[in-house]
Amino acid sequence: MSLTSPQSKQEQAAQNDPELKFWVATHRVYGIGPARFNQLLRHFGSVERAWSAPFSELLASGIGQENARSLIEVRDHTDPSHDMETLRNLGINAVRLHSAAYPRMLSEIYDPPPVLYFKGTLQPVEDDAVAVVGSRRCTAYGREMARRISSGLAQSGVAVFSGLARGIDGVAHRATLDAGGRTIAVVGGGLDSIYPAEHAALADEIVQHGGALVSEYPVGVRPKPEHFPRRNRVISGLTVGVVVVEATRKSGAMLTVKWALEQDREVFAVPGSALSDNSEGPNWLIQQGAKLTTSHMDVLDELQIEAVQRPETAKDAKQEPTQGKLGVDSLARKNNGTDIEFRVHRHLVDAGVPCHVDEVSRSLSIPVAEIASALTVLALEARVTEVGPMTFVAK
């Protein structure tokens, strides 16, 4: 099946849905969200009727005076057909709740977005979909684990969802693309602008390779801090499970877990150093019963998804240079992760004897948490061996 066929079906469905333009126009009214949309539907039977209703009838629907006035003000200056034309000119599609094109899993959560905007290909039914989320300020260990898990899921035919943020999100999207997989980014603002700006090229690549950019926010809405907690419920709502790679206890990734649990999704957590604040969240989740996850196979086994590696992907993996296998990419170099690992390994080689992590930290003047993360990556690469509690020797 062509990667573009689901998109074409949704475009056709939008053209044959006379109600959609009124949903899109009403969605622009500040204060009318999922609950108010439901009130309008119960009272009027359709959003089209609500759009043209007098003030008295809008009040009778129960949406409140302020929201009723806002709706009338917006409709006095809005042409719903023009709004749809604007979306088309921007390459943005819209799909409304209760339509056949709306993602089934998202429609089942407590408060699904009334309107979903997307660029690219958004499947109405996507059972094998997993979110990979984590810290914006991730360590070298976190980047490597996100890369391995996302790449493995992609090679097994699983769509990888994340939030296009710096750190773990960006690594998850990039690793999925590099593995030839399909990835979907859910953002916290209108799709007419990408945040962060440095991920604009990544966003374009996601769309070009059969994925999608998704938002519940109309065109013109800029990303705000209060948008991202709500955005996270969409990430978990579109997937069957959420993998947390690195996160502090109070972070956006942990809010995604909160939504996932409320939506009856599976939660996976990658263990990390007890000395690292970034692993505090996943380690706590494991204590609470989340699935301890060290590879994509843990996710596939728990979700009962059969691992299927595409022949071309397997061939590419055999030919992949060592640098690529170890996740040594420009992002890692930019954040000095590989430099720290080199210095730690060189210190152990020069020492010639087992060294405790505290000793390495003092000698190199690098925080213990970063040393511990570097040693974890070096151990995964079989370049060091742990010979005692937090004590390592170079191979």
Backbone torsions as a table, in degrees:
resi	resn	phi	psi	omega
1	MET	NA	138.0	178.3
2	SER	-65.9	140.9	178.9
3	LEU	-63.0	-23.0	-176.3
4	THR	-90.9	-8.2	-175.5
5	SER	-63.9	-41.0	177.6
6	PRO	-62.2	-37.0	178.9
7	GLN	-63.3	-43.7	-179.9
8	SER	-61.8	-39.5	178.3
9	LYS	-63.3	-40.3	-179.2
10	GLN	-69.9	-37.2	176.3
11	GLU	-63.2	-41.2	179.3
12	GLN	-66.2	-40.3	179.3
13	ALA	-63.4	-38.2	179.5
14	ALA	-64.6	-40.5	-179.8
15	GLN	-65.8	-29.4	-178.5
16	ASN	-94.9	10.3	-178.2
17	ASP	-114.6	90.6	-177.1
18	PRO	-64.4	-19.4	-178.6
19	GLU	-77.5	-25.2	-171.1
20	LEU	-58.5	-43.1	-175.9
21	LYS	-62.8	-29.5	178.3
22	PHE	-76.8	-31.8	173.5
23	TRP	-64.6	-46.1	-179.4
24	VAL	-62.4	-44.6	-179.6
25	ALA	-65.1	-44.5	179.5
26	THR	-66.4	-31.2	-179.4
27	HIS	-64.6	-18.8	178.7
28	ARG	-77.2	-12.4	-177.0
29	VAL	-78.6	117.2	179.5
30	TYR	-62.4	130.3	178.8
31	GLY	100.7	-10.9	177.4
32	ILE	-104.9	95.8	179.2
33	GLY	-110.0	-155.1	-176.7
34	PRO	-54.4	-45.6	-177.0
35	ALA	-66.5	-42.8	-179.5
36	ARG	-68.5	-36.1	175.7
37	PHE	-60.2	-42.4	179.6
38	ASN	-63.3	-38.8	178.2
39	GLN	-64.4	-42.3	178.2
40	LEU	-63.3	-41.9	-179.4
41	LEU	-65.8	-41.3	-179.5
42	ARG	-64.9	-37.1	-175.3
43	HIS	-82.2	-42.3	-173.5
44	PHE	-101.0	-20.1	-178.3
45	GLY	87.3	-22.5	176.9
46	SER	-156.2	153.2	178.0
47	VAL	-72.4	-28.6	177.4
48	GLU	-60.0	-43.6	178.3
49	ARG	-67.0	-38.2	178.3
50	ALA	-64.2	-36.7	-177.9
51	TRP	-60.2	-35.0	-177.3
52	SER	-101.7	6.6	-175.4
53	ALA	-74.4	149.0	175.9
54	PRO	-71.4	165.4	-177.0
55	PHE	-56.7	-41.0	-177.7
56	SER	-62.4	-39.9	179.6
57	GLU	-70.7	-36.5	176.7
58	LEU	-62.9	-40.0	176.1
59	LEU	-62.7	-40.2	-179.0
60	ALA	-64.3	-23.9	179.8
61	SER	-72.8	-18.2	177.3
62	GLY	94.5	11.6	-178.0
63	ILE	-82.6	-7.5	176.9
64	GLY	93.7	155.2	-175.5
65	GLN	-63.4	-47.0	-176.2
66	GLU	-61.1	-44.5	180.0
67	ASN	-68.2	-36.2	178.2
68	ALA	-64.5	-43.2	178.0
69	ARG	-64.5	-40.9	180.0
70	SER	-62.4	-41.2	-179.8
71	LEU	-62.6	-45.5	-179.6
72	ILE	-63.7	-40.2	179.3
73	GLU	-62.5	-43.1	179.8
74	VAL	-66.1	-44.6	-176.1
75	ARG	-68.9	-24.6	177.4
76	ASP	-69.2	-18.2	-177.7
77	HIS	-122.5	18.4	-174.0
78	THR	-131.9	135.6	170.5
79	ASP	-109.9	107.8	-177.4
80	PRO	-53.9	-36.8	179.2
81	SER	-66.2	-36.2	178.6
82	HIS	-67.4	-37.8	177.1
83	ASP	-59.0	-43.2	179.7
84	MET	-66.2	-37.2	177.9
85	GLU	-65.5	-37.7	177.0
86	THR	-61.5	-43.7	178.3
87	LEU	-61.0	-45.2	-178.9
88	ARG	-62.1	-40.6	179.8
89	ASN	-65.0	-27.7	178.8
90	LEU	-89.5	-1.1	-178.4
91	GLY	73.8	24.7	-177.5
92	ILE	-107.4	133.9	175.0
93	ASN	-102.1	156.8	175.4
94	ALA	-130.5	145.9	176.9
95	VAL	-139.0	138.6	-176.0
96	ARG	-105.8	155.0	176.0
97	LEU	-59.6	146.6	179.9
98	HIS	77.9	2.8	174.7
99	SER	-96.4	158.1	-177.6
100	ALA	-64.9	-23.7	-177.4
101	ALA	-84.6	-9.8	-178.6
102	TYR	-73.9	135.8	-178.6
103	PRO	-54.6	123.9	-173.6
104	ARG	-59.3	-46.9	-175.6
105	MET	-64.5	-38.3	179.7
106	LEU	-67.9	-33.6	-179.4
107	SER	-65.7	-17.0	-175.5
108	GLU	-91.4	-6.3	-179.5
109	ILE	-78.3	173.1	-173.5
110	TYR	-62.2	-46.9	-176.0
111	ASP	-131.9	70.1	-179.5
112	PRO	-63.7	147.6	176.9
113	PRO	-59.5	134.5	178.0
114	PRO	-60.7	-38.4	179.2
115	VAL	-130.3	137.6	177.7
116	LEU	-119.8	130.6	179.1
117	TYR	-107.3	143.0	-179.7
118	PHE	-153.9	151.9	169.1
119	LYS	-114.7	135.8	178.7
120	GLY	100.5	-142.2	-174.3
121	THR	-116.6	112.5	177.5
122	LEU	-114.2	116.9	-176.5
123	GLN	-79.1	133.4	174.2
124	PRO	-63.9	-34.0	178.6
125	VAL	-126.6	119.0	-178.5
126	GLU	-143.1	84.4	-174.3
127	ASP	-71.4	-35.7	-178.9
128	ASP	-94.9	78.7	-179.0
129	ALA	-137.0	128.4	-176.7
130	VAL	-131.9	138.1	176.5
131	ALA	-94.0	138.6	173.5
132	VAL	-120.6	115.1	-174.6
133	VAL	-132.8	165.5	179.0
134	GLY	171.4	-164.8	-171.8
135	SER	-69.8	143.3	171.0
136	ARG	-70.2	-34.4	180.0
137	ARG	-100.8	65.3	-175.2
138	CYS	-80.8	160.9	176.7
139	THR	-92.4	174.4	175.8
140	ALA	-60.3	-38.5	177.7
141	TYR	-62.8	-44.7	179.7
142	GLY	-62.8	-42.4	177.8
143	ARG	-60.5	-43.4	-177.5
144	GLU	-66.7	-41.4	179.6
145	MET	-67.9	-39.7	177.2
146	ALA	-63.0	-41.0	179.5
147	ARG	-63.6	-47.2	-177.8
148	ARG	-64.0	-46.2	-176.8
149	ILE	-67.5	-45.9	-179.4
150	SER	-63.9	-43.0	179.3
151	SER	-62.5	-44.4	179.5
152	GLY	-63.8	-41.8	177.5
153	LEU	-62.8	-43.4	-179.8
154	ALA	-62.0	-42.4	-179.8
155	GLN	-66.4	-20.2	178.8
156	SER	-95.3	9.8	176.3
157	GLY	83.2	13.7	179.8
158	VAL	-92.0	132.8	175.1
159	ALA	-76.9	130.7	-177.1
160	VAL	-103.5	121.7	179.4
161	PHE	-104.0	146.3	172.8
162	SER	-161.8	-169.2	-170.0
163	GLY	-111.7	10.2	176.8
164	LEU	64.2	11.2	-179.8
165	ALA	-76.9	169.8	173.2
166	ARG	-64.2	162.0	176.0
167	GLY	82.7	-133.3	-173.1
168	ILE	-58.4	-41.8	-179.6
169	ASP	-56.4	-51.2	-178.7
170	GLY	-61.8	-39.4	178.4
171	VAL	-64.1	-41.2	-179.8
172	ALA	-62.5	-45.6	178.4
173	HIS	-62.7	-47.7	-177.5
174	ARG	-62.7	-45.1	-178.8
175	ALA	-63.0	-38.0	178.4
176	THR	-64.4	-44.8	178.1
177	LEU	-62.8	-43.6	-179.6
178	ASP	-63.5	-27.9	179.2
179	ALA	-87.4	3.1	179.5
180	GLY	79.5	18.9	-177.5
181	GLY	-97.2	-174.4	-176.8
182	ARG	-113.2	128.8	-178.1
183	THR	-131.0	146.5	-177.5
184	ILE	-124.9	130.6	-179.7
185	ALA	-109.6	124.7	177.0
186	VAL	-103.4	121.5	-171.6
187	VAL	-111.7	166.9	-174.2
188	GLY	-104.7	26.3	178.0
189	GLY	-157.8	-179.2	178.3
190	GLY	-63.8	151.9	-175.6
191	LEU	-79.7	3.2	176.1
192	ASP	-81.8	-7.4	174.7
193	SER	-145.1	143.9	-176.2
194	ILE	-107.6	133.8	176.1
195	TYR	-127.9	132.7	-3.3
196	PRO	-74.1	156.1	-174.2
197	ALA	-60.7	-31.8	-178.0
198	GLU	-69.7	-9.9	177.8
199	HIS	-99.4	12.9	179.7
200	ALA	-62.2	-43.3	179.4
201	ALA	-66.2	-38.8	177.1
202	LEU	-62.8	-41.1	178.8
203	ALA	-61.9	-42.9	177.8
204	ASP	-61.8	-40.9	-178.9
205	GLU	-66.5	-36.7	177.8
206	ILE	-58.7	-45.9	-179.6
207	VAL	-66.9	-43.1	-176.9
208	GLN	-65.7	-23.6	-176.8
209	HIS	-107.4	34.1	170.1
210	GLY	85.8	5.1	177.6
211	GLY	-95.2	-158.6	-177.8
212	ALA	-154.2	152.0	165.7
213	LEU	-103.9	132.2	-172.5
214	VAL	-130.6	141.9	175.7
215	SER	-153.0	149.1	171.5
216	GLU	-95.9	2.7	-177.5
217	TYR	-100.0	135.8	-178.7
218	PRO	-66.4	164.1	174.6
219	VAL	-56.4	138.9	178.7
220	GLY	96.0	-14.7	179.4
221	VAL	-84.3	121.5	-179.2
222	ARG	-86.1	150.6	178.9
223	PRO	-61.2	134.2	176.5
224	LYS	-131.3	153.5	-179.3
225	PRO	-53.1	-38.0	-177.3
226	GLU	-72.5	-13.0	179.1
227	HIS	-75.5	-30.9	-168.8
228	PHE	-71.0	-37.0	173.3
229	PRO	-58.9	-39.4	177.4
230	ARG	-68.9	-39.0	177.1
231	ARG	-56.6	-38.1	-176.1
232	ASN	-64.4	-29.7	178.3
233	ARG	-68.4	-27.2	177.5
234	VAL	-74.2	-39.8	177.7
235	ILE	-57.6	-51.3	-179.3
236	SER	-69.7	-34.1	-178.8
237	GLY	-66.3	-26.9	-179.6
238	LEU	-85.5	-5.7	-172.0
239	THR	-124.0	168.6	176.8
240	VAL	-96.1	-12.8	-179.0
241	GLY	-162.1	155.9	-179.3
242	VAL	-124.8	127.1	176.8
243	VAL	-104.1	122.1	177.2
244	VAL	-102.1	119.2	-176.9
245	VAL	-90.5	-57.2	176.0
246	GLU	-140.8	138.9	179.4
247	ALA	-170.5	142.8	170.1
248	THR	-76.0	168.4	-178.0
249	ARG	-62.7	-34.9	179.8
250	LYS	-110.2	89.3	-176.6
251	SER	-149.9	167.6	178.4
252	GLY	-63.2	-36.1	179.4
253	ALA	-62.1	-38.4	179.4
254	MET	-71.3	-29.0	173.3
255	LEU	-67.0	-35.2	175.6
256	THR	-62.0	-39.4	176.8
257	VAL	-62.0	-43.1	178.9
258	LYS	-56.7	-47.5	178.0
259	TRP	-62.7	-42.0	-178.0
260	ALA	-59.5	-42.7	-179.9
261	LEU	-66.2	-39.7	178.1
262	GLU	-65.9	-28.5	-178.5
263	GLN	-93.7	6.3	178.7
264	ASP	62.7	41.4	174.3
265	ARG	-97.7	159.0	177.2
266	GLU	-78.6	146.3	179.6
267	VAL	-121.9	130.8	179.9
268	PHE	-122.1	145.4	-178.2
269	ALA	-138.6	134.2	178.9
270	VAL	-91.1	118.8	-178.5
271	PRO	-68.1	154.4	178.9
272	GLY	-148.2	-174.4	-177.8
273	SER	-63.0	136.5	176.0
274	ALA	-68.0	-13.6	179.8
275	LEU	-90.8	-5.6	-175.9
276	SER	-103.2	125.3	175.5
277	ASP	-59.8	-31.7	-178.1
278	ASN	-66.6	-21.2	179.5
279	SER	-99.6	1.3	-179.1
280	GLU	-60.7	-43.9	-179.1
281	GLY	-64.5	-55.9	179.5
282	PRO	-59.3	-41.5	-179.9
283	ASN	-62.3	-39.7	178.1
284	TRP	-67.1	-39.5	178.6
285	LEU	-61.5	-39.4	178.4
286	ILE	-63.1	-40.2	176.8
287	GLN	-62.0	-31.1	-178.8
288	GLN	-85.3	-4.8	176.3
289	GLY	115.7	3.0	175.8
290	ALA	-65.5	154.2	-179.4
291	LYS	-71.1	118.8	175.6
292	LEU	-65.7	126.1	-170.2
293	THR	-127.6	119.8	177.0
294	THR	-117.7	-7.2	176.8
295	SER	-158.0	169.0	179.7
296	HIS	-64.1	-24.2	-179.1
297	MET	-65.1	-31.4	176.2
298	ASP	-62.0	-37.8	179.1
299	VAL	-70.6	-46.7	-178.8
300	LEU	-62.0	-42.7	-179.0
301	ASP	-63.7	-44.4	-177.7
302	GLU	-66.1	-37.7	-178.6
303	LEU	-89.5	-1.7	180.0
304	GLN	57.5	46.1	175.3
305	ILE	-103.5	127.8	-179.3
306	GLU	-74.1	129.9	179.1
307	ALA	-77.7	117.2	178.8
308	VAL	-126.0	113.1	179.9
309	GLN	-95.6	124.8	179.6
310	ARG	-67.3	139.7	-177.0
311	PRO	-54.6	-42.5	-177.5
312	GLU	-66.7	-32.5	178.8
313	THR	-68.5	-41.9	178.8
314	ALA	-62.2	-40.0	179.5
315	LYS	-64.4	-44.8	179.9
316	ASP	-62.7	-36.6	-178.7
317	ALA	-64.9	-37.2	179.6
318	LYS	-66.3	-33.0	-176.6
319	GLN	-91.0	-4.0	-176.7
320	GLU	-67.7	132.0	179.2
321	PRO	-66.8	160.0	-178.0
322	THR	-56.5	-39.1	-179.3
323	GLN	-57.5	-42.8	179.6
324	GLY	-68.0	-39.3	-178.6
325	LYS	-62.5	-32.5	-176.8
326	LEU	-89.0	4.0	176.7
327	GLY	71.7	24.1	-179.0
328	VAL	-85.3	87.3	-176.5
329	ASP	-114.5	-177.6	-177.3
330	SER	-63.7	-33.1	178.9
331	LEU	-63.6	-42.6	179.5
332	ALA	-64.5	-44.1	-179.3
333	ARG	-63.9	-38.3	-178.2
334	LYS	-62.1	-36.1	-177.3
335	ASN	-94.7	11.2	173.8
336	ASN	66.7	14.4	179.4
337	GLY	-62.1	-46.5	-177.8
338	THR	-69.6	-31.0	178.0
339	ASP	-64.9	-41.7	178.7
340	ILE	-64.5	-44.4	179.3
341	GLU	-61.2	-41.0	178.6
342	PHE	-61.4	-45.6	-177.5
343	ARG	-65.8	-39.9	179.2
344	VAL	-65.1	-45.3	-179.9
345	HIS	-63.8	-42.4	179.2
346	ARG	-62.7	-38.5	178.6
347	HIS	-62.4	-42.9	-179.7
348	LEU	-68.6	-37.7	177.7
349	VAL	-63.3	-46.6	-179.4
350	ASP	-64.9	-37.0	-179.4
351	ALA	-65.9	-42.2	178.2
352	GLY	74.0	0.4	179.8
353	VAL	-136.2	160.9	177.8
354	PRO	-59.1	139.5	-179.6
355	CYS	-128.5	138.6	176.2
356	HIS	-78.5	151.3	-177.7
357	VAL	-58.0	-35.1	178.9
358	ASP	-64.7	-39.3	179.5
359	GLU	-64.6	-43.2	178.8
360	VAL	-63.6	-40.6	179.6
361	SER	-61.4	-45.2	179.9
362	ARG	-65.4	-41.9	-176.3
363	SER	-67.0	-37.4	-176.1
364	LEU	-98.2	-5.5	-178.2
365	SER	56.6	42.7	177.7
366	ILE	-121.0	137.6	-179.1
367	PRO	-53.6	146.2	-177.4
368	VAL	-57.3	-40.6	-177.8
369	ALA	-60.7	-39.7	179.6
370	GLU	-71.0	-36.6	176.3
371	ILE	-63.2	-44.2	-179.4
372	ALA	-62.1	-41.2	178.4
373	SER	-64.5	-42.8	179.2
374	ALA	-62.9	-41.2	179.6
375	LEU	-65.5	-35.0	177.9
376	THR	-63.2	-44.4	177.8
377	VAL	-64.4	-43.4	179.0
378	LEU	-61.9	-35.9	178.0
379	ALA	-68.2	-39.1	176.6
380	LEU	-62.4	-32.8	179.6
381	GLU	-85.2	1.9	179.6
382	ALA	61.8	32.9	178.9
383	ARG	-100.8	-15.0	173.9
384	VAL	-138.2	161.5	178.9
385	THR	-129.1	135.3	175.5
386	GLU	-84.4	117.2	-175.8
387	VAL	-106.4	-2.4	177.8
388	GLY	-169.9	177.7	179.8
389	PRO	-56.8	109.5	179.0
390	MET	58.3	28.9	179.2
391	THR	-122.0	127.4	-172.1
392	PHE	-129.6	155.4	174.7
393	VAL	-134.8	145.8	179.5
394	ALA	-75.4	143.7	175.2
395	LYS	-83.8	NA	NA
